[in-house]
Each structure stands twice: as C-alpha cells, then as structure tokens.
C-alpha cells in the first residue's frame, strides 16, 4: 500500500478511527484510578491488592503487545485491530457487570489482552499510511497527544462517570464506543500488505512472564511479603527476560528483531519510553488517591483537578510537531524530561502543603507541559528509519515499554508508598524521570532537522486537524 506525503480526506478519517481506538486503550489504563475508592468498598479489595485493578490491565496489555504486533504482521493489522477491539469491548462489559474482585480483575486482564492485540496495529497502520517526514510527524503528533493526554483525560472521565452514574460505567462506556469503532474500521482503515511467517510464541510467553514476575514482586513488597518471596520473583523475572533475549537471537522470525536496538539512539529512546510512564502513571495513581482520601474531593472534583495537566498536554501536542520538524527531536525531549523531573519533585512536596491550589496546581501544569513535550520526540526517534517489515515489532515494543513502564511504576512506587508514604513515592518517581533525562542526554543523538518548506506545511495541516477543534 503506498504511503502518503500529504494527508488526504480518507487518510484523515482513517487516522480518526485509529486514534479513537488508541484513546480507548490509554483511557482504560487510568480511568479506574478515580473509581478505586468506590471499587474497593463495593468489591472488598485490600489496600495492597487495589493496585491490581490498574496493573491487571497494564500487565496483560504491556506483556502481550509484542505478540500482538507480530500477529498483525502475519494475519493483517486491520484484522487484528478489529478482533482486539471486539475482545476489549466485550471484556469491558464483563468488568462493568462484575460482582466480585476476582471477576473484575479477570475482566481487566481480558481488556489488556484485547488492547494488546489491537494497539500495535494502530501505530503500525499510521507508519504504513504515512511516509516518514512531516506527514507522519503530523499523524504521530495526534497519536502521541492521545497516548500522553489520554491518561489524564481518563481521570476526568472517570470522575464524571463515578460521580454522576456509577463506577461500573468507567468500564461500560467502552461498549458503545468500541462497537462504533469496530463498525467503522473495515470501511475507512486500509489493510497494509502482510509480512507472513511464523509466530514467536515462546518469546511472547517468556517476555510476558518475565515482566509479570517483576511487577508481582513489587506488589508483594507492598503486601509486606517475606523477603525471600520477592527475591525469587525478581530473580525469576530476570531469568525469563534473559531467556526471551536468547530466543530472539536464535529464531528466524523473532517477536522483536534485536537489530532494532543496534542503533544507539533508538535503544535509548526505548529506555526513555519505559521510564517516563513509570513516573507519569505514579503521579496519576497517587495524586488521585491523595485528593480523594486526604483532601476529601469528590470523584468529579478529583477528575477536574487533573484538567490543567490534560489541557497542557493537548496544547503542547499542537506545538511539538512543529518544533520537532524544525529542530529535531533531541532538544524538545531534553526540555520536556527536565520539566517532568522538576514537576515530580514539586508535586511530592505539594502533598505536604494541604491544599490543591497552593500545593498542586502549579506542578501539575508544569508536569503536563513536560509530558506533552516529551512523548512525540521519543516516538518519532524510535520509528525513524524503521523498515516496513519491522513496523509492527517496533511499534509493539514502543507500546510495550509505555505500558510495562507504567505498570511497573505503579507497582514499585506503591511498595514505596506503603512503607514511606505517597510523598516519598512521588519523589522516587522524580528520580526515575531524572534517569530518563540522563539516558536522553547521553545516548539520544540529534537527527538531521527538517528545515524544508514541509515543516510549515506540517504546522498548517496540524492546525486544521478536526480532532482537536
């Protein structure tokens, strides 16, 4: 299928459908945060196990994304998008109807499976539809705005639904939206050519089990489990991930071609994409609980408390594609990660001030500014120069890093919060953002800036995009 240097009307409609699907997946990683208190009360979760309402989804999502990307390569990306959306929509219905904690966690895990099947196709479809350069940057600008801002938007939506209807609707809202996207996708989204080959099932099992073991180890720390139990889980996770690397080196059709990590800049960008969501999801998780439990905000008021952060992310999503096209990805990435680091420490300190406007509004605005500046440069760096045959694997690993980083961040920071409090956990999140900044400074090298007239064309096209009018 030919790629496009300029977005046509049909490509814009296809992009709208693709982005709508991605928005559902990202929203579901955070939309339940605001509903955690009523969920805990209704289904009798312990404080430590409550993190599983978030992590059951993120773990299945992140752990199976590489397999989902490969399935799309073999069987068709549009087909996997539709199948995955169907699984996601049906499991959302099951979650909304859950009567026990086990039923809810099972539904959340199934949601993650469906999202993992479909999500790699969203990004790889974009790279197939749009040629590398300004047109793809424009589309990626929309995609990364949704990926970065959708998490905070989920907090607002979760607050509205929890306050005005029921916590169950933070899940059931996916049913009508998912059905609509499933109906529209076959008509408007083109199907790129398939790459064929065998599936690397062994690799998928190893990487999923490895990530899961490490995340579960952190959750067991929060549950005050024996040290020996957590050491075994961490060691098992490391062994399984090492086994995954070994399998990928030997199989002719790997789940993730390790040659994509041969370029130092791309490898560093993957690392930054893993670390940044660990900080970001931690902010969503702990600040929402602080507002509800300590400041006694209602669910809807808590959701609106994140509106400045959300607005800043979407505002920067209109600006960052122009900056990247003119100056390259490195400068805005360094600026964005610096702002995220400062904001994280500021938020941690703000929890001790006892007020939203005095302690949190400023750092949340700064956090949104930094996050909105960071995600597009990371995504553009990862996908730049990736051949068509590796598009599914590259995009699958990108989203694996994002979701696994978020899940691991919530699990690890929850263990810190259990022992030392939320403020300490968020300070650790600030140090994680500083590590991401260090990776970007030392590893990610500048690419050739685009000083051609296409940069101005990109800006004009992005301004005219209907999604954010």
N, C-alpha and C positions, 0 to 999 in steps of 0.2 A: 504494500500500500504506500503511495507516495506521501512524503511528509510535506508540511506546509510551511512556507516562509511568512505568509500573511494569513491571519485568521479569517476564514470565510464564515458566512452565516451558519452553515451546517456544522462547522468546527466549533463555533461558539455554543450552539445548542448541545453538541456532544460534550463540550467542556462543562457546561452547566449540569448535565446529568451526572458526569463523573465526579464533579466536586460535591454534588448533593449526596452521593454515596459516601464519599470520604468524610463529609461533615457528620453523617450518622455514626460512623465508626469512632471518630475522635470525640464527639459529644458523649458517647457511652463510656469513655474512659473516665469522665469526671462528673457526668450528670447526676450520678448517685451520691456524690460527696455531700451535697446539701441534704439528701434524704437519709443519711446514715443514722441520725438520731432516731427518727421515727421507725426506720427499718430495724434498728437494734431493739427498740421497745416492742415492736409488733412480732418479731420472729426470734427474740431472745438470744441475740448474739452476745458473746463476751467481748470485752474491750479489745483484747488482742486479736480475736478472730474477726473482728469487724473489718480489718484491713483486707480480708479475703474478698469482701464484696467488690472492692476495686481490683485486687490482684488476680482473682479467678479469671476475670475478663482479660486483663493486661497480659497475664502469663500465657494463656492459650493463644491470644492474639499475637504476641511477640514471638512465642516459641514456634508457631506454625507458619509464620509469614514466608520464610524461605521456601517451604514446601508449596505454599500457595502460589508463589511466584513461578516456581518450576511447573506446577500443574497448568498455569496459564500459558506458559511457553508451549507445552505439549498438546493440550486439548483446546486451546483458544482462550484468549484473555477476556473477550466479551462474554463467552460462555461461563467462565469461572466467576466473572463479576455477577452474573445473573444467579448462578447457583448459590454462591456465597451470600448474596443479598437475601435470597429466599430462606436459607438456614438462619441467618441473622434475624430476619423478621419473625419467623415462627418461634424462635427461642426467646425473642423479646416478649411475645405474647405469653409464653410459659412463665417467664420471670414475673410478669405483671400479675399472674394468677397464683404465684407460689404461696403455699400455706405454711411452709417450714423453712428453716435456714438452709437445710440441705437442698431443698428444691430450688431455692433462689440461687445458691452457689452453682448448682448444676446448670441452670439456665444461663447464668453469667458465663460459665465456661463454654457452653454451646454458642453463645453470642460471639465469643472470642474465636471459636473455630470458623464460624461463618464469615466474620470480618477478615480472618487470616486468608481465607480462600479468595475473597473479593478484593481486598485492599491493594495487594501488589499489582493487580490489573489496572487500578485507577491511575497509578503513576506511570506504569509502563505503557498504557494506552496514550497518555499525554506525550511521552517521548516518541511514540510511533506516529502520532498525528502531526506533531510539530517538529520542524527541523531545528537542530541546535543553533542557538543565536537569539536575537530579540524576540521572535515569535514564541519560542519555547520559554524564554525567561518570563514573558508576559503570562503564559499559562501557569508556569511554576509559581509566579507571584500570587496568583489566585489560590493555587493548591496549597502553598505553604501558609498563606494567610488563614485558610480554613484549618490547616493542621495545627498551627500555633494558637490561633484565636478561638478555634472551636472548643478547646478545653475550657477556657474561661467562660465562653458563651454557654457551655453546658452547665456551669454553676448557676448562671442566671436563669436558664430554662428549668433546671432542677428546682430552684427556689420557687419559681412561679407555679409549677405543677404541684409541688408538695404542699404549698400554702393554699392554693385555690381549688385543687381537686384531691389528689392523694399521692403518696409516694409511689404507688403502683404505676402511675401514669408516666413516671420518668422512664419506664421501660416500654409501656404500651403505646407511647407516642410514636415509636418506631414503626408500628404496624401499618398505619395508613401511608406514611411517607415511604416506607420500604416497598409497599405494594405499587405505589405510583412510579417509583424509580425502576422497578422490575418491568413494569409495563412499557416504559419509555425507552429503556436501553436498547432493545432489539431494533427499534425503528431509527434511532438517531446516532448510536455509537457504532463506528465501523469496526470490523474484525480484522486485525492485522494478520499477516501470514504466520503460521505456526512453525516452530523450530523442530518439533518432533524429538524422538529419543526416549530413553528410559527414565523412570523416576528414581531419585536417590532416597529411598525410604529409610535406609539405615542412617544416613546423615540427618534426616529430619527427626528421627527418634532420639538420636544422640544429643543434638543441639537443644531440643525441647526439654528432655530430661535433665540435661546439664544446667540450663538456665533455671528450671523449676527447682532443682535441688538447692541452688544457691539462694534463691528467693525464699524458699521454705525455711532455710537455715536462719535467715534474718527474722522471719516471723516467729520461729521457735525461740529466738532470743527474747523477743517481746513477750512471749508466753512464759518467760523465765524457766526454760527447759534446761536440763543438765548440759554442762559444757561439752561433754563427750558427744552428745547427740548432735549439737550444732557443728562440731569439728568434723564428724563423719559426713554430715550433709554437705559442708563446704568442700571437703576432700573429694567426695563423690562427684560433685558438680564440676570440679576442675578436671578430674579424670575423664568424665564424659565429654566435656568440651574438647579436651586434647584428642580423644578418640574421634570426635567429629572432624577435627583438622586433619587427622591421619586418613580418614575415609575420603575426605575431599581431595587429598593429594593423589589418591590411587584410582578413584573411579573415573571412567571416561566421560561421564555426564554428571558432574558434581552439582549438588544443590546450590552451592555458591562457589564459582570459579575463583580460586585463590589468586589468580593472576590479576584480579581487580584490585588487590591490595599491594601489588608490586609498585604502583605509583605512590610515593610517599605522601603527596598532598591528599589523594583520595583516602588513604588509610587514616590520616589524621582527621579528615572530615567525618569519617565514620565514628572515630572516637569522640569527637565533639558532639555528634548527634546522639551518642549514648549518654553522655554526661549532662547535657543541657536539660533534657526532660526529667532526669533524676531530681534536679533542683526544682524545676517548674511544677511537677506533679506533687512534690513535697509541699510547696507553697499552697497549692490548691487544697490539699488534704488537711493541713494543719490550720491554716488561716480560717477555713470554713468552720472547723470544729471550735476554734477559739471564739469566733463571732457568735456562734450559737450557744456554746456552753458557758463562756466567761462573760461576754457582753450581753447575752440573752437576746440576741437578734432573732427575729422570726426567720423562717426559711426564705420568704420572698425578700426580706430586707438583706439577708446574707447574700442572696443572689445579686441584688442590685449593688451591694458593696464591691463586687468584682467588676462592675460595669466600666469604671475608669480604666482598669487594666485591659479589658476587652476592647474598648474603644481605641486605646492607644495602639494595640496590636494591629487592628484593622486599618488604622490611619497610616501606620508605617508600612503596611502591605501595599499601599498605593505609591509610596515613595521609594522603597528599597529597590524594586526592579530598575528604576531609572538610575539609581546610584550604582548598582552592580553593572549595568550596561556601560556606564561612563568610566567608572574607576576600577572595575573588577570586584571580586568577592572578598578579598582579604581585609581591606580597610573597614567596610561596614561590619564584617564579622568580628573584628577585634574591638570595635567600638561597642557593638551590641553585647558581647560577652562581658566587657568591662562594666557596663551599666547593670547587667543582670547580677554580677557579683556584688556590686555596691548595694543594689536594692535588696538582695537577700539578707545581708547583714543588717541593713536598716529595718527590714521587716522583723527580724529576730529581736532587735532592740525595741521595736514598736509594740511588741506584745507585752512589754512591761510598763507601758505608759497608761494603760487602762482606757483608751479611747480610740475610736476609729479615725476621726478627723485629725487628731493630734499625733497619732502614732502610726497609722497605716495608709492613709490616703496618698501621701507623698511617695512612699516607697512602692506602692502598687502601681502608680503611674509610671515611675521610673522602670519598674520591672517590665511593664507592658512595652515601653519604649525599647528596652534592650532586647526582649524576646522577639518583638516584631522586626527588629533589625537583623537578627541572627539567623533565623531559620532558612530564609531564601538563599543567602550565601552558602550555607552548608549544603543544602540540596543541590544547588547549581554546581558546586565543586564536585560533589560525588558523581553526578550524572554527566558531567562534561567529558566528552571523548569516549563514552561507553558505546561499544558496537551494538547494533540491533539485536544480535543473538544473545547478548548478555543483559538486555534491558530489564527483563523480568527479575533476574537474580540480583542485579544492582539495586533496583527499586525495592525488592523484597528485603534485602539486607538493610537498606536505609530505614524502612519502617520497623524492621526487627530491632534495630538499635534504638529507635524512638520509643517503641512500646516496652521493650525489655528494660531500657534505662528508666522509664517511668515507673514500671512495676518494682524494679529493684530499689529505686529511690524511695518509694513509699514504704517498702518492707524494711529497708535498712534504717531509714530515719524514724520509723515507728519504734524500732528497738531502742534507738537513742532517746526518743521522747518518753518511752516507758520508764527509763532509768533516770533521765536528767531533765525532762520537761520539753515542751514544744519549742521554746526559745533556743535551747541548745541544739535541738534537731535542725532548726532552720539555719543556725549558724554553721553547722556541718554542711548543709546544703549550699551555703555561700562559699565554703572552701571547695566543694565539688565544682562549682561554677568557675572558681579561680583555676582549678586544674584544667578545665576545658579551655580557658583562656591561655594557659601555658602551652597546651597542645597546639592551639591555633598559632601562637607566636613562633613556636619552634619548628613546627612541621609543615603547616599550610603555607605554601609559597604563592605569590601573586601570579595570576594568569594575565594574559595579554588583554588590556582593557579594550572595549569596543568603542572606538571614537568615531565610528561611521555614522552616516545620517540615520541608520536604523535605530540608534538609541533614542532619537527624538521621535521616530515613528512608534517605537515601543511605548514611550510615555503617552503619546496621543491615543494609542489603541487601549492602553490600560485605563486612561481617564474615561473612555467611552464604554468600558465594560459594564453590562447591565446588572451584574450580580451585586454590586455594592452601591448602586444608585439609591 
